[in-house]
């Protein structure tokens, strides 16, 4: 994927008529990333609600992990450490919570509001060792861009 172009497309969507709705922005991002990059097999946003992470918008297969107790899985590590978790071989990681048998790697990037993690972007890939430094930087920029949308979605039921 051309990551600069992807950010431009997302900004264009945010500034368009449907981009006024934060939920539709997050859904657009999930669908768009999956469409333009074959490595992005599943893309979703979890938000922090009390002691849990709650799955909001996502693109890809349904997962049973719509609610994750903070403390479990790679998704929890990203908010507990307030840093990126980039696991290039999930099958060798004991903390990993399996969603799809086809997944081989996963990256989880915190979304912050005033420095505090309020949610995260979670990407699963069927490709082993799928995500590198460029993905980390791109997804961090995206997380910064979407902070307000994630905050709003997190406050909704
Ligand atoms: N694998 C995650 C759980 C969420 S699914 O990937 C959609 C984890 O280890 O926390």
Boltz pocket constraint, residues with backbone or C-beta under 6 A from the ligand:
constraints:
  - pocket:
      binder: B
      contacts: [[A, 44], [A, 63], [A, 65], [A, 68], [A, 72], [A, 73], [A, 74], [A, 75], [A, 76], [A, 95], [A, 96], [A, 97], [A, 98], [A, 99], [A, 106], [A, 122], [A, 124]]
      max_distance: 6.0
